[in-house]
């Protein structure tokens, strides 16, 4: 993980500060990339120029869209691409002794200065077969980039897509917090999850290092262990709290016990002795530490206990008592977190209780206190809670979000499409694995309703589609599937991001990428984004690319012989 100070890159009159994860380096690769590099070098292919496409073949999570993320990290990798002395020493000790010393000197001098990268804007909605990156440059160098670029894009895009789906399920009014560090695949997985959950639409994280490195809002309260660490009021070394305005002190234990008795008799028709004194002591202690915006976990023992009727007891009762005590001293509590049980029912009962207390004590703000729910929440849970009419304001989501349990990998690939100006095609009996040869441009065509209608791949030598002019769009592999489109808007998806060993433009910050995600999602029709049976978004090729690709296919496909 990166805990070093930012590196600074000077680009003309622009200065850009960037953090590069310390493990993202040329040796973060598969061994066969190094062995291929030697074989290329041995075959005297150091002057060969290649073009590679990085793309995926299927949208994740049974959905019909993907969010492209990881571009910034890819470009930082290019900025820092070089083999250190220790890298070379390690490779000498690891690779076969037959490798010539001159190859190691060749590696030591390699940089990405002759590489050119075209890419889709980070945070954009993307679809299968669209090259997210087009990487051009010396064959050996662009080959050595493969594994690292894939690892930087695959999880980032998967994670951002997962987060965007949670945001769509929860709605824009809901606060979403990422709580997954303890369940993530290691520290780097946890850090990446926090970053790309924020890009995908989450509002904050519990991950303090992510907050420091990426300027993401950090949120958190306390665990059940804090509640269970107290047994009774005698353990409280400090019980007094100063008034927020006057500075006069009052005993929070006395106030809270009095309010608990009042609430039990006036509103809840319960015996206050049913509630846990240890829990109340813990909440008082936490409120003294954090009187501004006090929030408490209320399900350590029981949010609601079921007797003849289900009145709120223990956690909820104790919280309301402490919240009213804080109000007496000029503070406003923030809300509660529920981490177990029937979240829809408990949130509704909690909201009813807040409303009753607000009415009884003439405190309108009390009715609107925040209810946070956690407890192994996934996308389907949110959709179910929506149907049940929950009263939750914020979801804290961990395991299912950061591990992408519904689909743990996106499956991006990195394929050569051109070498020394000669187009290359990979053939397969599985048509889905056939590559599209040559340099390509990508355009998004918009329909009359303003929504994105179709993505079109063209040969880089073809003219750009024009607004108001008929465009032939063909399925890349099925001859009969074709249609004319008259676009109302044409959006070129590629920009040059890296050329001549430098960034061509300053990169957007995390908030700007996050905003790009939401803007890009708005361009899709709702049926493309829905959770159940979404409509597939069409990706097509131009007539010119279709003919070029199929001619090359026939030239390279072996001709069988019957006997």
Buried (B, 14 or more C-beta within 10 A) or exposed (E): BBEEEEBEBEEEEEEBEBBBBEEBBBBEBEEEBBEBBBEBBEEEBEEBBBBBBBBBEBBBBEBBBBBBBBBBBBBBBBBBBBBEEEBBEEBEEEBEEEBEEEBBEBBEEBBBBBBBBBBBBBBBBBBBBBBBBBBBBBBBBBBBBBBBBBBBBBBBBBBBBBBBBBBBBBEEEBBBBBBBBEBBBEEBBBBBBBBBBBBBBBBBBBBEBBBEBBEBEBBBBBEBEBBBBBEEBEEBEEBEBBEEEEEEEBEBBEBBBBBBBBBBEEBBEBEBEBBBBBBBBBBBBBBBEBBEEBBBBBBBBBBBBEEEEEBBBBBBBBBBBBBBBBBBBBBBBBBBBBBBBBBBBBBBBBBEBBBBBBEBBEBEEBBEBBBBBBBEBBBEBBBBBBEEEBBBBBBBBBBBBBBBEBBEEBBBBBBBBBBEEEBBBBBEEEEEEBBBBBBBBBBBBBBEEEBBBBBBBBBBEBEEBEEEEEBBBBBBBEEEEBEEBBBBEBBEBBEEBBBEEBBBEEBBEBEEBBBBBBEBBEBBBEEBBEBEEBEEBBBBBBBBBBEBBBEBBEEEEEEEEEE
